[in-house]
């Protein structure tokens, strides 16, 4: 089974005046993404082929995520899904509390775009 792995993780504090910018995130792609989540042994046990796309992780709680950074990462994930070939599933790594300027709920937006692309 081929499983795409991607995500954007941020703990948003909507009342915080500190905006989360691209510079505040650690962005991993490809093998670096897989090493960061330490799933190699589990994937081998389950006979799964990982298709690592992108993982953007904010290391501390902050306010709203800047729209330009979020949209660039979201679009890279969606494009990666479209170019991945046959996939049996998608594993999205999410926190569940991301607020994006002018979009509001980042996880909902990402899920909609991923669903439309697969």
C-alpha positions, 0 to 999 in steps of 0.5 A: 500500500502506498500512503502519502504523508503530509501535514501542517501543525500549529497550535493557534492561540487566537487571542495572541498578537504574535503572528506565525510566519514561515520563519517560525516553522520547521519544514521537512520534505522527503526522507527528512520528514520520515526520519522526524516522525520515526515510522520506518519500522512500523511502515515495514511491518505493515508493508506500506510504502510511504510517500512523504510530501511535506510537514510544516511544524510550528514549535511553539503556540502562537497567533494566526498563521500568515496566509501566504505561508499556509497557502504555499504549503497547502498547495505544495501538499496538494500538488504532491498528491496529484503527482504521486501516482496511485495512492491507497491513502493519505496520512495527515499530521495535524494539531487541530487548532490552526487559525489562518488569516482570511481562511480561519480554520486551516485544518478544515481548509487543508482537508477540503483541498486534499479531498478534492485532489484525491 
